Amino acid sequence: MADAAVIGVPDPTWRQAVKAVVVLKLDAAATTDDLIEHVRAQVASYKKPGVRRPRDAGLGISRAW
């Protein structure tokens, strides 16, 4: 993993939900299911991110807010 960020996003049911943005290293290989399994083993159920979209390693994560 090259970078990761966990943020809150609006949710119609819970007011806010957890979203994780993960950027893999260029030579790394992991599926979305691999990452979800890893998170499932590490955190409580209500803390698991619900949005699952791959992110290109070349894009990175902007923390400029």
Residue pairs with C-beta under 8 A, 6 or more apart in sequence:
1 22
1 23
1 24
1 25
1 28
2 23
2 24
2 25
2 26
2 28
2 57
2 60
3 22
3 23
3 60
3 61
4 20
4 21
4 22
4 23
4 61
5 20
5 21
5 61
5 63
6 18
6 19
6 20
6 21
6 49
7 18
7 19
7 20
7 21
8 16
8 17
8 18
8 19
9 16
9 17
9 18
9 19
9 51
10 16
10 17
11 17
17 49
17 50
17 51
18 47
18 48
18 49
18 50
19 49
19 50
19 51
20 35
20 39
20 49
21 55
21 61
22 35
22 55
23 55
23 56
23 57
23 59
23 60
23 61
24 30
24 57
25 57
26 57
26 58
28 57
32 52
32 54
36 48
36 52
39 48
39 49
40 48
